[in-house]
Amino acid sequence: MGEVFRVEEGKREKVRQKLEIADQFLRHYDARFCDSMCFRICHVNRSSYNGYAQARDDEDSAANRKRAEDEQYKEKMRQIMKKLSYVPGERTFRTFLWRLFDLNLGRKRISRLMKEMGLHANTPRKDAYKGQAKHDHLCTAPDNLVSQNFRIAPRRILCTDITYLYYGPMRSLLYLCVYKDAYTKEILGWSLQPNMTTGLIREAYERMMKKHGTELKSAPQVIIQSDQGSQFLSTDFSQLLEDESFIQSVSARANSQDNAPVESFFGRMKTVLLDMMKLCRTAADAQRMTDGYINAYNDEHYQYNLAGLTPHEFYLYTMTGIYPCDSYYGVRATALHSLDSIVRSDIRREEERERKARDRYAERSRVSRLLKKDPVTMTIDDQNILRKWIARYAEKRDQLSQEVCRLTDVLVQAIKAQEYLQAKSEEERRQYISPKAWQTDPHLSYIYDMGGLF
């Protein structure tokens, strides 16, 4: 049976080769005069050739249509990049093609188009700011009340943090503080200043309260989650939250996952903005660019994980239950299950999964926050740390005292050298124009004790 199949396959291959030869012959010569001769020479009949030619034309037309479609999709992808001012990834391209042009493209096709266009998605870069913040004593920090349970409800968990930005060719530093709704991913307040002080977080806080104060005051038990930076543990910030009855919560030290929503925003923002901010000439230009990005992020950037909505649209949807779309890929919304039931089902399933993970994390966190040492031993260790720093500064003080005494002696020698030179005549002093004269005169030997002062 296998031998018969191989024979039949070989026959079909020979016929295909004859048809290709006939097709090439007819393409180069006038078919009206030589088609019959061509068929006789190639040992094929007219009907077989006509079927072959029809299939070839159908395949060519389908390939041409696909190429034309690809060019249209590429142009729409260029429009999306101009709107965003950066190169997004496959999921973001897919979401924007759906929301802006009602196109349903697969991620594999989008990936192929990106390769053909030579596009590489902007990926988050390592944050060089990490490790530069100052912290207070371990036992002074408030508790972590969130335990990575960010998706409770809109305006319930607000994450805040500070990061750096720089502008211009000289990379002049600016510091950005933001307050982000962990549920809707909306940036509620932000501030950009050249100094990282409590004034920075206060300005961002006041901006948030001015625009969203009513929403926040109507929500029960609003929690402000931050890291253990000294600005967020200051008395001023704690009093600021207490005045509005907000609850303060801090993440574990050196654990970015406890403040993941705002860390994720900073990573994406820097990927997009840092290179463009080199074009800014002044801090005011950098401020306008930052404001423009955050406003576009809130109101124009569709997010795959927010059901294809912008953060602000998602907040409105969660509050009203009305999804701001009339149709889905050409199918009217009235003919489908309500999106509200689908989203609520997904959220319930996600909340159940997160609840189990949260319980496990809360137990681990409770155990990890217990002091590993006896309290008395802790105070002894603190004393040792203080003694070490006192000894270090005392040693520097002794070294500085010795250096002051040495330089004072050199100063006395320099005064005597001045008197020595003033006692000489003008003609005798003229020889000291040469450095060689200074090096050979013992009265001027103080110059060798001034090494490293220039």
Contacts in CASP RR format, 6 or more apart in sequence:
PFRMAT RR
TARGET T0000
AUTHOR 0000-0000-0000
METHOD contacts of the structure
MODEL  1
MGEVFRVEEGKREKVRQKLEIADQFLRHYDARFCDSMCFRICHVNRSSYN
GYAQARDDEDSAANRKRAEDEQYKEKMRQIMKKLSYVPGERTFRTFLWRL
FDLNLGRKRISRLMKEMGLHANTPRKDAYKGQAKHDHLCTAPDNLVSQNF
RIAPRRILCTDITYLYYGPMRSLLYLCVYKDAYTKEILGWSLQPNMTTGL
IREAYERMMKKHGTELKSAPQVIIQSDQGSQFLSTDFSQLLEDESFIQSV
SARANSQDNAPVESFFGRMKTVLLDMMKLCRTAADAQRMTDGYINAYNDE
HYQYNLAGLTPHEFYLYTMTGIYPCDSYYGVRATALHSLDSIVRSDIRRE
EERERKARDRYAERSRVSRLLKKDPVTMTIDDQNILRKWIARYAEKRDQL
SQEVCRLTDVLVQAIKAQEYLQAKSEEERRQYISPKAWQTDPHLSYIYDM
GGLF
15 44 0 8 1.000
15 48 0 8 1.000
16 52 0 8 1.000
18 42 0 8 1.000
18 43 0 8 1.000
18 44 0 8 1.000
19 42 0 8 1.000
19 44 0 8 1.000
19 48 0 8 1.000
19 49 0 8 1.000
19 52 0 8 1.000
21 42 0 8 1.000
22 38 0 8 1.000
22 39 0 8 1.000
22 42 0 8 1.000
22 44 0 8 1.000
22 49 0 8 1.000
23 49 0 8 1.000
23 52 0 8 1.000
23 53 0 8 1.000
23 56 0 8 1.000
25 34 0 8 1.000
25 38 0 8 1.000
25 41 0 8 1.000
25 42 0 8 1.000
26 34 0 8 1.000
26 35 0 8 1.000
26 38 0 8 1.000
29 38 0 8 1.000
35 46 0 8 1.000
39 45 0 8 1.000
39 46 0 8 1.000
39 49 0 8 1.000
70 113 0 8 1.000
70 116 0 8 1.000
73 97 0 8 1.000
73 103 0 8 1.000
73 105 0 8 1.000
73 109 0 8 1.000
73 113 0 8 1.000
74 113 0 8 1.000
74 116 0 8 1.000
74 117 0 8 1.000
76 97 0 8 1.000
76 100 0 8 1.000
76 101 0 8 1.000
76 103 0 8 1.000
77 93 0 8 1.000
77 97 0 8 1.000
77 110 0 8 1.000
77 113 0 8 1.000
77 114 0 8 1.000
77 117 0 8 1.000
77 119 0 8 1.000
79 100 0 8 1.000
80 88 0 8 1.000
80 93 0 8 1.000
80 96 0 8 1.000
80 97 0 8 1.000
80 100 0 8 1.000
81 87 0 8 1.000
81 88 0 8 1.000
83 96 0 8 1.000
83 300 0 8 1.000
84 92 0 8 1.000
84 96 0 8 1.000
84 272 0 8 1.000
84 296 0 8 1.000
84 301 0 8 1.000
85 272 0 8 1.000
85 276 0 8 1.000
86 122 0 8 1.000
86 271 0 8 1.000
86 272 0 8 1.000
87 119 0 8 1.000
87 120 0 8 1.000
87 121 0 8 1.000
87 122 0 8 1.000
88 96 0 8 1.000
88 121 0 8 1.000
88 122 0 8 1.000
89 114 0 8 1.000
89 121 0 8 1.000
90 107 0 8 1.000
90 110 0 8 1.000
90 111 0 8 1.000
90 114 0 8 1.000
90 121 0 8 1.000
91 107 0 8 1.000
91 304 0 8 1.000
92 302 0 8 1.000
92 304 0 8 1.000
93 105 0 8 1.000
93 110 0 8 1.000
93 114 0 8 1.000
94 105 0 8 1.000
94 106 0 8 1.000
94 107 0 8 1.000
94 110 0 8 1.000
94 304 0 8 1.000
95 302 0 8 1.000
95 303 0 8 1.000
95 304 0 8 1.000
95 308 0 8 1.000
96 302 0 8 1.000
97 103 0 8 1.000
97 104 0 8 1.000
97 105 0 8 1.000
97 110 0 8 1.000
98 104 0 8 1.000
98 308 0 8 1.000
98 329 0 8 1.000
99 302 0 8 1.000
99 308 0 8 1.000
99 325 0 8 1.000
102 327 0 8 1.000
102 329 0 8 1.000
102 330 0 8 1.000
104 329 0 8 1.000
114 120 0 8 1.000
114 121 0 8 1.000
122 271 0 8 1.000
122 272 0 8 1.000
123 271 0 8 1.000
124 267 0 8 1.000
124 268 0 8 1.000
124 270 0 8 1.000
124 271 0 8 1.000
125 267 0 8 1.000
125 270 0 8 1.000
125 271 0 8 1.000
125 274 0 8 1.000
127 163 0 8 1.000
127 266 0 8 1.000
127 267 0 8 1.000
127 270 0 8 1.000
128 164 0 8 1.000
129 163 0 8 1.000
129 164 0 8 1.000
130 256 0 8 1.000
133 162 0 8 1.000
133 227 0 8 1.000
133 229 0 8 1.000
133 230 0 8 1.000
134 229 0 8 1.000
134 230 0 8 1.000
135 228 0 8 1.000
135 229 0 8 1.000
135 230 0 8 1.000
135 233 0 8 1.000
135 253 0 8 1.000
136 228 0 8 1.000
136 229 0 8 1.000
136 230 0 8 1.000
136 233 0 8 1.000
137 382 0 8 1.000
138 253 0 8 1.000
140 233 0 8 1.000
141 228 0 8 1.000
141 233 0 8 1.000
141 250 0 8 1.000
141 253 0 8 1.000
142 233 0 8 1.000
142 248 0 8 1.000
142 249 0 8 1.000
142 250 0 8 1.000
143 249 0 8 1.000
143 250 0 8 1.000
143 369 0 8 1.000
144 249 0 8 1.000
144 250 0 8 1.000
144 251 0 8 1.000
144 252 0 8 1.000
144 258 0 8 1.000
144 365 0 8 1.000
144 369 0 8 1.000
145 223 0 8 1.000
145 225 0 8 1.000
145 247 0 8 1.000
145 249 0 8 1.000
146 157 0 8 1.000
146 223 0 8 1.000
146 225 0 8 1.000
146 249 0 8 1.000
146 251 0 8 1.000
146 258 0 8 1.000
147 258 0 8 1.000
147 358 0 8 1.000
147 361 0 8 1.000
147 362 0 8 1.000
147 365 0 8 1.000
148 257 0 8 1.000
148 258 0 8 1.000
148 260 0 8 1.000
148 357 0 8 1.000
148 358 0 8 1.000
148 361 0 8 1.000
149 157 0 8 1.000
149 354 0 8 1.000
149 355 0 8 1.000
149 358 0 8 1.000
150 157 0 8 1.000
150 159 0 8 1.000
150 182 0 8 1.000
150 183 0 8 1.000
150 260 0 8 1.000
150 261 0 8 1.000
151 182 0 8 1.000
151 183 0 8 1.000
151 347 0 8 1.000
151 350 0 8 1.000
151 351 0 8 1.000
151 354 0 8 1.000
152 183 0 8 1.000
153 183 0 8 1.000
153 219 0 8 1.000
153 318 0 8 1.000
154 181 0 8 1.000
154 183 0 8 1.000
154 184 0 8 1.000
154 219 0 8 1.000
154 315 0 8 1.000
154 318 0 8 1.000
154 319 0 8 1.000
155 181 0 8 1.000
155 183 0 8 1.000
155 212 0 8 1.000
155 215 0 8 1.000
155 216 0 8 1.000
155 219 0 8 1.000
155 222 0 8 1.000
156 183 0 8 1.000
156 219 0 8 1.000
156 220 0 8 1.000
156 221 0 8 1.000
156 222 0 8 1.000
156 223 0 8 1.000
157 181 0 8 1.000
157 182 0 8 1.000
157 183 0 8 1.000
157 223 0 8 1.000
157 225 0 8 1.000
158 179 0 8 1.000
158 180 0 8 1.000
158 181 0 8 1.000
158 182 0 8 1.000
158 188 0 8 1.000
158 208 0 8 1.000
158 216 0 8 1.000
158 222 0 8 1.000
158 223 0 8 1.000
158 224 0 8 1.000
158 225 0 8 1.000
159 179 0 8 1.000
159 180 0 8 1.000
159 182 0 8 1.000
159 225 0 8 1.000
159 226 0 8 1.000
159 259 0 8 1.000
159 261 0 8 1.000
159 262 0 8 1.000
160 177 0 8 1.000
160 178 0 8 1.000
160 179 0 8 1.000
160 180 0 8 1.000
160 201 0 8 1.000
160 204 0 8 1.000
160 224 0 8 1.000
160 225 0 8 1.000
160 226 0 8 1.000
160 232 0 8 1.000
160 262 0 8 1.000
161 177 0 8 1.000
161 178 0 8 1.000
161 226 0 8 1.000
161 227 0 8 1.000
161 259 0 8 1.000
161 262 0 8 1.000
161 263 0 8 1.000
161 266 0 8 1.000
162 175 0 8 1.000
162 176 0 8 1.000
162 177 0 8 1.000
162 196 0 8 1.000
162 200 0 8 1.000
162 201 0 8 1.000
162 231 0 8 1.000
163 175 0 8 1.000
163 176 0 8 1.000
163 266 0 8 1.000
163 270 0 8 1.000
164 173 0 8 1.000
164 174 0 8 1.000
164 175 0 8 1.000
164 176 0 8 1.000
165 173 0 8 1.000
165 174 0 8 1.000
165 175 0 8 1.000
165 176 0 8 1.000
165 192 0 8 1.000
165 270 0 8 1.000
165 273 0 8 1.000
165 274 0 8 1.000
165 277 0 8 1.000
165 286 0 8 1.000
165 290 0 8 1.000
166 172 0 8 1.000
166 173 0 8 1.000
166 174 0 8 1.000
166 274 0 8 1.000
166 277 0 8 1.000
167 174 0 8 1.000
167 277 0 8 1.000
167 278 0 8 1.000
167 280 0 8 1.000
167 283 0 8 1.000
167 285 0 8 1.000
167 286 0 8 1.000
168 277 0 8 1.000
168 278 0 8 1.000
168 279 0 8 1.000
168 280 0 8 1.000
168 281 0 8 1.000
168 286 0 8 1.000
169 278 0 8 1.000
171 278 0 8 1.000
172 194 0 8 1.000
172 283 0 8 1.000
173 194 0 8 1.000
174 192 0 8 1.000
174 193 0 8 1.000
174 194 0 8 1.000
174 283 0 8 1.000
174 286 0 8 1.000
175 192 0 8 1.000
175 193 0 8 1.000
175 194 0 8 1.000
175 195 0 8 1.000
175 196 0 8 1.000
175 200 0 8 1.000
176 190 0 8 1.000
176 191 0 8 1.000
176 192 0 8 1.000
176 266 0 8 1.000
176 290 0 8 1.000
177 190 0 8 1.000
177 191 0 8 1.000
177 200 0 8 1.000
177 201 0 8 1.000
177 203 0 8 1.000
177 204 0 8 1.000
178 187 0 8 1.000
178 189 0 8 1.000
178 190 0 8 1.000
178 204 0 8 1.000
178 262 0 8 1.000
178 265 0 8 1.000
178 266 0 8 1.000
178 294 0 8 1.000
179 187 0 8 1.000
179 188 0 8 1.000
179 189 0 8 1.000
179 190 0 8 1.000
179 204 0 8 1.000
179 205 0 8 1.000
179 208 0 8 1.000
179 224 0 8 1.000
180 186 0 8 1.000
180 187 0 8 1.000
180 188 0 8 1.000
180 261 0 8 1.000
180 262 0 8 1.000
180 265 0 8 1.000
181 188 0 8 1.000
181 311 0 8 1.000
181 315 0 8 1.000
182 225 0 8 1.000
182 261 0 8 1.000
183 318 0 8 1.000
184 306 0 8 1.000
184 311 0 8 1.000
184 312 0 8 1.000
184 314 0 8 1.000
184 315 0 8 1.000
184 318 0 8 1.000
185 261 0 8 1.000
185 265 0 8 1.000
185 303 0 8 1.000
185 306 0 8 1.000
185 311 0 8 1.000
185 314 0 8 1.000
186 298 0 8 1.000
186 311 0 8 1.000
186 312 0 8 1.000
186 314 0 8 1.000
186 315 0 8 1.000
187 265 0 8 1.000
187 294 0 8 1.000
187 297 0 8 1.000
187 298 0 8 1.000
187 311 0 8 1.000
188 208 0 8 1.000
188 211 0 8 1.000
188 212 0 8 1.000
189 204 0 8 1.000
189 205 0 8 1.000
189 207 0 8 1.000
189 208 0 8 1.000
189 211 0 8 1.000
189 212 0 8 1.000
190 204 0 8 1.000
190 207 0 8 1.000
190 290 0 8 1.000
190 294 0 8 1.000
191 199 0 8 1.000
191 200 0 8 1.000
191 201 0 8 1.000
191 203 0 8 1.000
191 204 0 8 1.000
191 207 0 8 1.000
192 286 0 8 1.000
192 287 0 8 1.000
192 290 0 8 1.000
193 199 0 8 1.000
193 200 0 8 1.000
193 203 0 8 1.000
194 283 0 8 1.000
196 231 0 8 1.000
197 231 0 8 1.000
198 231 0 8 1.000
198 234 0 8 1.000
198 236 0 8 1.000
198 237 0 8 1.000
200 231 0 8 1.000
201 231 0 8 1.000
201 232 0 8 1.000
201 237 0 8 1.000
202 236 0 8 1.000
202 237 0 8 1.000
202 240 0 8 1.000
205 240 0 8 1.000
208 216 0 8 1.000
209 216 0 8 1.000
209 244 0 8 1.000
216 222 0 8 1.000
216 244 0 8 1.000
216 246 0 8 1.000
217 244 0 8 1.000
221 247 0 8 1.000
222 244 0 8 1.000
222 246 0 8 1.000
222 247 0 8 1.000
223 246 0 8 1.000
223 247 0 8 1.000
223 248 0 8 1.000
223 249 0 8 1.000
224 241 0 8 1.000
224 246 0 8 1.000
224 247 0 8 1.000
224 248 0 8 1.000
224 249 0 8 1.000
225 249 0 8 1.000
225 250 0 8 1.000
225 251 0 8 1.000
225 258 0 8 1.000
225 259 0 8 1.000
226 232 0 8 1.000
226 248 0 8 1.000
226 249 0 8 1.000
226 250 0 8 1.000
226 251 0 8 1.000
226 259 0 8 1.000
227 250 0 8 1.000
227 251 0 8 1.000
227 253 0 8 1.000
227 258 0 8 1.000
227 259 0 8 1.000
228 250 0 8 1.000
228 251 0 8 1.000
228 253 0 8 1.000
231 237 0 8 1.000
232 250 0 8 1.000
233 250 0 8 1.000
237 248 0 8 1.000
238 248 0 8 1.000
241 247 0 8 1.000
241 248 0 8 1.000
251 257 0 8 1.000
251 258 0 8 1.000
251 259 0 8 1.000
252 258 0 8 1.000
252 365 0 8 1.000
252 368 0 8 1.000
252 369 0 8 1.000
256 263 0 8 1.000
265 297 0 8 1.000
269 293 0 8 1.000
269 297 0 8 1.000
272 293 0 8 1.000
273 289 0 8 1.000
273 290 0 8 1.000
273 293 0 8 1.000
276 289 0 8 1.000
277 286 0 8 1.000
277 289 0 8 1.000
280 286 0 8 1.000
280 289 0 8 1.000
297 311 0 8 1.000
298 310 0 8 1.000
298 311 0 8 1.000
298 312 0 8 1.000
299 310 0 8 1.000
299 312 0 8 1.000
300 310 0 8 1.000
301 310 0 8 1.000
301 311 0 8 1.000
302 308 0 8 1.000
302 309 0 8 1.000
302 310 0 8 1.000
303 309 0 8 1.000
303 310 0 8 1.000
303 311 0 8 1.000
303 314 0 8 1.000
306 313 0 8 1.000
306 314 0 8 1.000
307 314 0 8 1.000
307 317 0 8 1.000
307 323 0 8 1.000
307 339 0 8 1.000
307 343 0 8 1.000
309 317 0 8 1.000
309 323 0 8 1.000
309 324 0 8 1.000
313 324 0 8 1.000
316 322 0 8 1.000
316 324 0 8 1.000
317 323 0 8 1.000
317 324 0 8 1.000
321 340 0 8 1.000
323 333 0 8 1.000
323 339 0 8 1.000
323 340 0 8 1.000
325 333 0 8 1.000
326 332 0 8 1.000
326 333 0 8 1.000
327 333 0 8 1.000
328 336 0 8 1.000
333 339 0 8 1.000
371 378 0 8 1.000
373 381 0 8 1.000
406 449 0 8 1.000
409 449 0 8 1.000
410 446 0 8 1.000
410 449 0 8 1.000
410 450 0 8 1.000
413 445 0 8 1.000
413 446 0 8 1.000
413 449 0 8 1.000
414 446 0 8 1.000
416 443 0 8 1.000
417 443 0 8 1.000
417 444 0 8 1.000
417 446 0 8 1.000
420 443 0 8 1.000
420 444 0 8 1.000
421 429 0 8 1.000
421 432 0 8 1.000
431 437 0 8 1.000
432 438 0 8 1.000
432 441 0 8 1.000
432 444 0 8 1.000
438 444 0 8 1.000
438 447 0 8 1.000
439 447 0 8 1.000
END
